[in-house]
Amino acid sequence: MLKTMFYTAMICSLYNCAATRIVKPLEAKQWAAGADLGGAIIDFAGAKIPLPLTSLTAAYGVDSQLTAFGGLHTTALAAGVVQMELGAVRSIFAQDKNGFNLSAGATANFMVSTWDGKARFYPQLDINAYYTYGAKKRNYVYLGIANWFDLQAQQAHQQDNKEHWIPNLALGHTFRTNKMRYTIETRWIAPLSSNQNLVVTYNGIGNQGSLGLFFSVFRTF
């Protein structure tokens, strides 16, 4: 299992194997800290399981529409890859319209290998549509697409890079209380990429990418 975790952490670092950090911006001047668990669904010991990858997030509400955040992928770190991200997300409309709203985000993803010192940078652009419901309008469901851009001319082993755009499709639900936020999210990771002839067996659709399952918990301050 440890060997599988090592290889999949390295592969997933290239395909954004994490849940959506922030969908709906925080309140103005509000802080939040959270943890994520989950990943791509693989075949392991005769079962299909989501990888137990972990990451941490901190976020701050700059104003009621704009939230800045940062993340650290702790499983990738254990595998020898320092993977961090810095980003911001903004709601498109100042107020939800009949419970509906859109948010757009931009993220800078940085990776540094502790084995050879090689570094990579991946810009990311997200768009999310969410619907807030409930008596106090706390809970929400959402659809989103995260777009990674690989600017490298070559991949490993000096092969030409033919995948400069790596989309990820997400569907999730968030349940909120006064101080807590619980989210479950499923996503189709890298749907334009073949999942054949890899170290592990990913469960995608039509041999493309992988389905994933994630759970996150946030505490606001």
C-alpha positions, -999 to +999 in steps of 0.1 A: +000+000+000+028+024+008+044+018-026+010+025-043+005+056-022+040+069-033+033+064-070-002+077-069+008+108-049+033+116-076+008+110-104-020+129-087+002+159-081+000+164-119-038+161-120-050+182-090-062+153-069-079+175-043-114+188-036-124+223-046-108+246-019-134+274-018-167+275-037-186+302-019-165+331-006-163+335+032-178+365+050-157+397+052-128+394+076-136+358+083-108+331+087-112+294+080-090+264+084-097+229+070-085+195+060-093+173+030-093+135+027-099+115-005-087+111-041-090+091-073-108+058-071-084+029-078-085-009-078-068-022-046-069-057-031-099-066-052-119-035-042-124+000-056-114+026-031-107+063-031-071+071-023-068+085+012-048+116+002-047+145+026-043+182+024-047+213+045-063+247+037-064+282+052-086+309+039-094+346+046-124+367+035-110+398+021-145+411+016-179+396+012-172+386-024-135+378-024-116+351-004-079+343-005-066+309+003-036+286+005-032+249+005-006+222+014-008+186+001+005+166+030+005+132+013+025+145-016+049+160+010+053+125+026+061+112-009+089+138-013+070+164-033+064+198-017+031+209-033+015+242-023-011+265-038-021+301-034-053+315-049-084+336-046-120+331-055-147+357-061-184+355-064-197+369-097-228+385-082-229+406-050-260+387-038-274+353-047-302+355-072-330+331-060-303+311-042-280+309-073-246+324-079-214+318-097-178+321-085-145+322-103-111+314-090-074+317-099-047+295-083-010+292-086+002+256-079+039+251-070+057+218-068+093+211-057+108+176-056+129+169-025+147+142-044+162+162-072+152+198-066+131+201-098+103+226-096+071+230-115+044+257-117+008+251-128-017+280-132-053+271-126-086+288-134-119+276-119-156+284-124-183+272-101-221+274-101-238+270-067-272+270-052-277+280-016-308+266+002-323+260+037-340+283+062-308+302+069-294+298+034-263+281+047-261+248+028-253+247-009-248+223-038-224+231-066-210+222-100-176+232-110-148+229-135-111+233-125-087+240-154-050+232-149-026+244-175+007+226-180+032+250-195+060+225-198+072+216-233+082+181-222+070+155-197+091+128-180+117+109-201+120+138-225+086+131-241+067+159-258+039+173-237+006+169-255-017+178-226-014+215-218-050+218-206-062+194-179-098+199-168-114+184-137-152+183-133-167+185-098-201+179-081-204+186-044-226+194-015-217+215+016-235+214+049-228+244+072-234+253+109-224+285+127-187+275+128-183+243+107-185+234+071-187+198+059-183+190+022-185+158+001-174+161-035-171+137-064-151+147-094-140+133-128-103+139-128-085+146-161-113+133-183-093+140-215-064+118-204-061+081-209-058+060-178-043+030-195-008+015-189-003+034-156+012+021-124-022+017-108-057+011-122-078+042-121-116+040-125-126+066-150-153+067-177-144+051-211-108+046-200-104+083-195-092+099-163-105+088-129-135+094-108-127+106-073-143+110-039-134+136-013-145+148+021-135+181+037-141+198+071-136+235+077-137+256+109-144+293+106-131+320+130 
